[in-house]
Amino acid sequence: MGQENEQHRYEVLAEKWLKGTITPEEAKEYADWYNASQDDEVMIPVSFAAGEAVHEERILRKIEEKTGLQGREITSTPIRRRQWWKAAAVIAAIITAGYTWHHWSAVPPQNRLQASTPDILPGSDKAVLTLSNGRQILLDSAGNGALAQQGNVNIIKKDDGSILYVNAPTNNATDTLYNILNVPRGGQYKLTLPDGSRVWLNAASTLRYPVAFSGRERMVELSGEGYFEVAANATRPFRVKVRDMQVAVLGTSFNVMAYPDEPGMHTTLLSGAVKVKQGNTEKQLTPGQQAVVDNVSGSISVEAAATELATAWKDGLFRFSGNNIPMVLRQVGRWYNIDIVYQGAIPKGHITGKVPRNMKLSGVIRILELSGVHCRQETGRLLVFPSS
């Protein structure tokens, strides 16, 4: 089989898995290919290496219990050892692929997706730009090229869909003019600020900023979540204001997650250095650290962070590492623009793994069901039922 045909073959099998139509034989074929295509090198921290087999056995046993498939031909295609959380994802995918019919038949009929309910597509690049005079531009439907002029600054929509602020030749300061970029639920967007700093905004997020920076600092205001790559300028620090919190930097990359419905505001540093200030308390971060500001007490805690988890949304993934179910569902709700409605007690437990953000909601629901989260899509909302 040629390389191109082989690639197409396994894309077809992956699509069948998402639709729940793959057969056990095809699932085994997919598993054999997956194992054969992986590098032999295992990148595992030393602390995990010794207990990796135990982790994988526990994961497999848990999945067997959830699907009621103990003693069946689940382990006929063993997954080679690698990071245990990756192994968990692969095992889950294969069991879901080969035996979705069995697990789905065990879900109470009232919890299943109704045939008359249309599936929900994932989010996409969409945003509304509000100019200083109140004029609004729908960026997802606007054509490429010049969009507007604000003072001596031109606003341009690039070929990749992002927007760029370019100073006119006069380069006169016009920082008294402000623009607002609003990204709705079910959207994301990228812009380049007048100083060259780049910002990615996640769903349900807003950024307010001057159309030109002048003075002693560069200040923007964020609500929701944004990833920043700040242009270095030692004489003019960059500040992100989120309610009563400020993040101050000179030139660096970091992620701020500060949705009002989350219990805290998370600032994760990837490179450079930032200071997080809340009231009279200030903490400085080094790369790989995260500051969490408690929304109730206002206290700041600093801890080591897996930066790939904080920025996964920008790279097209949901990534979870022991996140509680309500937090996972809040992310799902924002990305698919759907309300999360609990039908009784909120399910307990935690979820670890990664899911592509480009799959339809039905695929995410399947994965949630495998994780023990019983839910059903209705128009505009996702009903979540107590764990059985």
C-alpha positions in Angstrom: 0.0 0.0 0.0 1.5 3.4 -1.0 2.1 6.0 1.7 -0.6 8.3 0.3 -3.2 5.5 0.1 -2.2 4.3 3.6 -2.7 7.8 5.0 -6.1 7.9 3.4 -7.0 4.5 4.7 -6.4 5.5 8.3 -8.1 8.8 7.9 -11.2 6.8 6.9 -10.9 4.6 9.9 -10.5 7.6 12.2 -13.7 9.1 10.7 -15.5 5.8 11.3 -14.4 5.9 14.9 -15.9 9.4 15.3 -19.1 8.3 13.7 -19.2 5.1 15.8 -19.4 2.8 12.7 -16.0 1.1 12.9 -16.0 -2.7 13.2 -13.9 -4.7 15.7 -11.7 -5.9 12.8 -11.1 -2.4 11.6 -10.4 -1.3 15.1 -7.7 -4.0 15.4 -6.2 -2.9 12.0 -6.1 0.7 13.2 -4.4 -0.4 16.5 -1.8 -2.4 14.6 -1.0 0.5 12.4 -0.8 2.9 15.4 1.6 0.7 17.3 3.8 0.2 14.2 4.0 3.9 13.5 5.2 5.0 16.9 8.8 5.8 17.7 10.5 3.4 20.0 11.8 6.2 22.2 9.6 6.7 25.3 9.6 10.2 26.7 8.6 9.6 30.3 9.7 11.5 33.4 11.7 9.2 35.7 9.1 9.5 38.4 6.5 8.0 36.1 8.6 5.3 34.5 8.6 2.8 37.3 4.8 2.9 37.7 3.8 3.2 34.1 2.6 -0.4 33.7 0.5 -0.1 36.8 -1.1 3.1 35.5 -1.9 1.5 32.2 -3.4 -1.6 33.8 -5.6 0.5 36.1 -6.8 2.6 33.1 -7.6 -0.5 31.1 -9.4 -2.1 34.0 -11.5 1.1 34.6 -12.5 1.2 30.9 -13.4 -2.5 31.0 -15.6 -1.9 34.0 -17.3 1.1 32.3 -18.0 -0.8 29.1 -18.9 -4.1 30.7 -16.3 -5.9 28.4 -14.3 -7.8 31.0 -12.9 -11.0 29.5 -13.6 -10.0 25.9 -11.0 -9.5 23.2 -9.9 -6.0 24.3 -6.2 -6.7 24.9 -5.7 -8.8 21.7 -3.9 -5.8 20.3 -1.7 -4.5 23.1 -0.7 -0.9 23.2 3.1 -0.4 23.5 4.3 1.4 26.6 4.6 5.2 26.3 3.4 8.1 28.5 0.7 6.6 30.5 -1.8 9.3 29.7 -1.2 8.8 26.0 -1.7 5.1 26.4 -5.0 5.8 28.2 -6.2 7.9 25.2 -5.2 5.2 22.7 -6.8 2.4 24.7 -10.0 4.5 25.1 -10.0 5.2 21.4 -9.7 1.6 20.3 -12.3 0.3 22.8 -14.6 3.1 21.7 -14.0 2.3 18.1 -14.5 -1.5 18.3 -17.3 -1.6 20.9 -19.2 1.7 20.7 -22.4 -0.3 20.0 -22.1 -2.2 23.3 -21.4 0.9 25.4 -24.1 2.9 23.6 -26.7 0.2 24.2 -26.0 0.5 28.0 -26.8 4.3 28.1 -30.3 5.0 29.2 -32.5 5.9 26.2 -33.5 9.2 27.8 -29.8 10.2 27.8 -29.1 9.6 24.1 -28.9 12.2 21.4 -32.3 12.6 19.8 -32.3 11.8 16.1 -34.2 15.1 15.4 -31.6 17.2 17.1 -29.0 18.5 14.6 -25.4 18.0 15.5 -23.3 21.0 16.5 -20.2 22.0 14.5 -17.1 23.1 16.4 -16.2 26.8 16.9 -14.5 28.8 14.2 -12.7 32.1 13.5 -15.3 34.7 14.3 -15.4 38.0 16.1 -16.9 41.5 16.2 -14.7 44.6 16.1 -16.1 47.7 17.6 -14.4 50.9 16.5 -13.9 54.1 18.6 -17.0 55.6 17.0 -19.2 52.6 17.9 -19.3 51.1 14.4 -19.1 47.3 14.4 -17.5 45.1 11.8 -18.3 41.3 11.6 -14.8 40.0 11.0 -15.7 36.5 9.9 -17.7 37.9 6.9 -15.6 41.0 6.2 -13.3 40.8 3.1 -9.5 40.8 3.3 -7.6 44.1 3.0 -8.3 47.5 4.6 -11.2 47.5 7.0 -11.1 51.0 8.6 -8.9 53.8 9.7 -8.7 55.0 13.3 -6.8 58.3 13.6 -3.5 57.7 11.9 -3.8 53.9 12.1 -5.0 51.5 9.4 -6.8 48.3 10.3 -6.2 45.5 7.8 -7.6 42.0 7.6 -4.9 39.6 6.5 -5.2 36.6 4.2 -5.2 34.2 7.2 -8.2 36.0 8.7 -6.4 37.8 11.5 -6.4 41.6 11.8 -3.4 43.9 11.9 -2.9 47.5 13.1 -0.5 49.5 11.0 0.7 53.1 11.7 0.3 55.6 8.9 3.5 57.3 7.7 2.8 60.3 10.0 2.9 58.0 13.0 1.2 60.5 15.2 0.0 59.1 18.6 -3.7 58.3 18.7 -3.9 56.2 21.9 -7.0 58.1 23.0 -8.9 56.0 20.5 -9.9 52.5 21.7 -11.1 49.4 19.8 -12.9 46.4 21.3 -12.5 42.9 19.9 -15.3 40.6 21.0 -15.1 36.9 20.4 -18.5 35.1 21.0 -19.0 31.6 22.3 -18.2 29.2 19.5 -15.4 31.4 18.2 -11.7 32.3 18.4 -9.6 35.1 16.8 -6.1 36.4 16.4 -4.9 40.0 16.1 -1.7 41.9 15.9 -1.6 45.1 18.0 0.0 48.4 16.9 3.3 47.5 18.7 3.6 44.1 16.9 2.4 42.1 19.9 0.2 39.2 18.9 -2.9 38.1 20.7 -5.1 34.9 20.3 -8.5 35.2 21.9 -10.5 32.1 23.0 -14.3 31.7 22.9 -16.4 34.1 25.0 -13.5 36.6 25.3 -13.1 40.4 24.9 -10.1 42.6 24.5 -10.1 46.4 24.8 -7.0 48.2 23.5 -5.8 51.6 22.1 -5.3 51.7 18.4 -1.8 53.2 19.0 0.4 52.9 22.1 2.1 56.0 23.6 3.2 57.1 27.0 5.1 55.0 29.5 3.2 51.7 29.2 1.1 49.6 26.9 -2.2 48.7 28.5 -5.0 46.3 27.3 -8.0 45.0 29.1 -9.1 41.3 28.9 -12.2 39.4 29.8 -12.1 35.6 29.1 -9.0 34.0 27.8 -6.1 35.1 25.7 -2.6 34.0 24.7 -0.1 36.8 24.3 3.2 37.1 22.5 4.4 40.5 23.5 6.9 42.6 21.4 9.8 43.5 23.6 10.2 47.1 24.7 12.3 47.7 27.8 11.2 51.3 28.1 7.4 50.7 27.8 6.1 47.7 29.8 3.0 45.8 28.5 0.2 45.3 31.0 -2.9 43.1 30.8 -5.7 44.2 33.1 -8.3 41.7 34.2 -10.8 43.2 36.6 -8.6 44.0 39.7 -5.7 41.9 38.5 -2.8 43.1 36.4 -0.1 41.2 34.5 3.0 43.3 33.7 5.7 42.2 31.1 8.4 43.6 29.0 8.5 41.0 26.3 7.3 37.4 26.7 4.7 34.8 25.9 2.0 33.8 28.4 -1.6 32.7 28.7 -4.3 34.4 30.8 -7.5 32.5 31.6 -9.9 34.7 33.5 -13.5 33.8 32.7 -16.0 35.2 35.3 -17.6 31.7 35.8 -14.3 30.1 36.8 -13.1 30.1 40.5 -9.8 31.8 39.7 -7.8 33.7 37.2 -4.8 31.7 35.8 -1.7 33.3 34.3 0.7 30.8 32.8 4.2 31.9 31.7 5.9 30.2 28.7 8.9 32.5 28.2 10.3 35.7 29.7 9.1 37.0 33.0 5.8 38.5 34.2 4.5 40.0 37.4 1.0 39.3 38.6 -0.5 41.9 40.9 -3.8 41.7 42.8 -4.4 44.4 45.3 -1.2 44.9 47.3 0.1 41.5 46.5 2.6 40.9 43.7 4.2 37.7 42.5 6.8 37.3 39.8 6.7 34.2 37.6 9.5 32.3 35.7 8.8 30.1 32.7 6.8 27.0 33.5 5.0 28.6 36.4 1.4 29.6 36.9 -0.2 32.2 39.1 -3.8 31.6 40.3 -5.8 34.5 41.8 -8.7 33.3 43.8 -11.8 35.1 42.7 -13.3 35.2 46.2 -10.3 35.8 48.5 -8.1 37.6 46.0 -5.1 35.6 47.2 -2.3 34.6 44.7 -0.8 31.2 44.6 2.2 30.2 42.4 2.8 26.6 41.2 4.5 24.7 38.5 2.4 24.3 35.4 2.2 22.1 32.3 2.3 25.0 29.8 0.9 22.7 27.0 -2.3 22.4 28.9 -2.8 26.1 29.2 -2.2 26.8 25.5 -3.8 23.7 24.0 -6.9 25.6 22.9 -4.7 27.8 20.7 -3.3 24.7 19.1 -6.7 23.1 18.3 -7.1 20.8 21.3 -8.9 20.3 24.6 -6.3 19.0 27.0 -7.2 17.9 30.5 -5.1 16.7 33.4 -7.2 15.7 36.3 -9.7 18.5 35.7 -13.0 18.3 37.4 -16.1 17.6 35.3 -17.8 21.0 35.6 -14.6 22.8 34.4 -14.4 20.4 31.4 -18.0 21.1 30.5 -17.6 24.8 30.8 -14.9 24.6 28.1 -17.2 22.5 26.0 -20.1 24.9 26.4 -18.0 27.9 25.3 -16.5 26.3 22.3 -19.8 24.8 21.0 -21.9 27.7 22.1 -24.2 25.5 24.1 -25.6 25.9 27.6 -24.7 23.2 30.2 -27.7 22.2 32.2 -27.4 19.7 35.1 -30.3 17.4 35.7 -29.8 16.8 39.4 -26.5 16.3 41.2 -23.4 17.5 39.4 -21.2 14.5 38.5 -18.1 14.1 40.5 -14.7 12.9 39.2 -11.9 14.1 37.0 -10.9 13.8 33.4 -7.5 13.3 31.8 -6.8 13.3 28.1 -7.0 15.3 24.9 -9.7 15.8 22.3 -9.4 17.7 19.0 -11.5 20.9 19.0 -12.4 20.4 15.3 -14.8 17.4 16.0 -18.5 17.8 16.1 -20.3 17.9 19.5 -21.6 14.3 19.1 -18.0 13.0 19.1 -17.2 14.9 22.3 -20.4 13.5 23.8 -19.2 10.0 23.0 -15.9 10.6 24.8 -17.7 12.1 27.8 -20.0 9.0 28.0 -16.9 6.7 28.0 -15.6 8.8 30.9 -18.8 8.2 32.8 -20.4 11.6 32.1 -23.9 10.9 30.9 -25.3 13.7 28.8 -27.8 14.5 26.0 -27.9 17.2 23.5 -31.0 19.3 23.0 -31.4 22.5 21.0 -29.1 25.1 22.5 -28.1 23.0 25.5 -26.4 19.9 26.8 -28.3 18.1 29.6 -25.9 16.4 32.1 -27.3 13.6 34.2 -26.0 12.3 37.6 -23.5 9.5 37.6 -25.2 6.1 38.0 
